[in-house]
Amino acid sequence: MAGIGTAGTAVGTIPFLPKTANTASGEEIIDIHQHVNFHARSNEELLAHQKKMGVSKTVLLPSGSALAMGSTHKGKSNGLAARVFGTFAAARLAKAHPDAFSFFCNEIPDVEGADKELEKWLEDGALGIGEQKFNLDCDSAPMIRIYEVASAYEVPVLLHFQHGMYNKGFERFHKILERFPKVNFIGHAQTWWGNIDANHEQKNLYPKTKVTPGGLTDKYLADYPNMFGDLSAGSGKNALNRDEEHAVAFLDRHQDKLMLGTDCADAVGEGDKCSGSGQIANVMKFVTDPKVRAKILSGNAKRIIKPG
């Protein structure tokens, strides 16, 4: 599989790799999932939040255009349903603080010119596409167009899978993985994490029962070299906390496929209200081998998300 981010002629690309770790333990942490104006959090609060969590580098995931379309639930899902700003704001913050942030680009897949908009930002330093969070089937024609851009530029795509809401048809996603072998896909959110369980009930977005191994997510990670997982948000944290014995085995089994993300909207960066700091603590707790932990906390992100 070709290296991600090696195609294209990116202008003004922001280097992804931090020079030093800045956690108390000396372990480098890369957060692949944060947002500008996440539920109106200021940039200053975001910077402080990431520093408090001990994050060395953060990937900013923007929203698409603010349009009332079927794919945005007539505007209700604008801003990723969280008041998140678009690519211009993410790029501006990343370029103002290149040691702290890198950025992806995004657009509503079925808006006219979506492919050209993404190409523009990929030429200007975006390192991937996402968070794709729209009311479309994951294998629909507009989504295929997004994957084609990602394939041409050899950049990853981060997808929010949520039953009945976003990137529907998760059970068919293996066809996309087979069709686009040069694209590294990063799975995220409730349906992605619920399906670690072979007995998952799709309407249950935050299951609490013990996990029966062998779910669809487990299979995608095991069977497809271009499928990766984003540990972020309450859904990722719940997936580990619901069955700690399974979490230890799952993190070890997919140590080359999982990446630390936080996706928390608080301004504190610690405590019970910050799911990101809780998930970092989970990785520290469940992964005792420092070499494996380094892959999940930073190494896999550096391997998959690269400057052009």
GIDARA-V922084 format. One record per run of one state. SS is the DSSP state (h for helix, s for strand, l for the rest). FROM is the first residue (numbers start at 1). LEN is the number of residues. If there is no record, write none. Layout:
ss:SS from:FROM len:LEN
ss:SS from:FROM len:LEN
This chain:
ss:l from:1 len:29
ss:s from:30 len:5
ss:l from:35 len:3
ss:h from:38 len:3
ss:l from:41 len:2
ss:h from:43 len:11
ss:l from:54 len:3
ss:s from:57 len:4
ss:l from:61 len:2
ss:s from:63 len:1
ss:l from:64 len:6
ss:h from:70 len:3
ss:l from:73 len:5
ss:h from:78 len:4
ss:l from:82 len:4
ss:s from:86 len:1
ss:h from:87 len:10
ss:l from:97 len:4
ss:s from:101 len:3
ss:l from:104 len:1
ss:s from:105 len:1
ss:l from:106 len:8
ss:h from:114 len:10
ss:l from:124 len:4
ss:s from:128 len:5
ss:l from:133 len:4
ss:s from:137 len:1
ss:l from:138 len:3
ss:h from:141 len:13
ss:l from:154 len:2
ss:s from:156 len:5
ss:l from:161 len:1
ss:s from:162 len:1
ss:l from:163 len:3
ss:s from:166 len:1
ss:l from:167 len:1
ss:s from:168 len:1
ss:l from:169 len:1
ss:h from:170 len:10
ss:l from:180 len:5
ss:s from:185 len:4
ss:l from:189 len:1
ss:h from:190 len:5
ss:l from:195 len:21
ss:h from:216 len:8
ss:l from:224 len:3
ss:s from:227 len:4
ss:l from:231 len:2
ss:h from:233 len:9
ss:l from:242 len:2
ss:h from:244 len:10
ss:l from:254 len:4
ss:s from:258 len:2
ss:l from:260 len:15
ss:h from:275 len:12
ss:l from:287 len:3
ss:h from:290 len:15
ss:l from:305 len:4
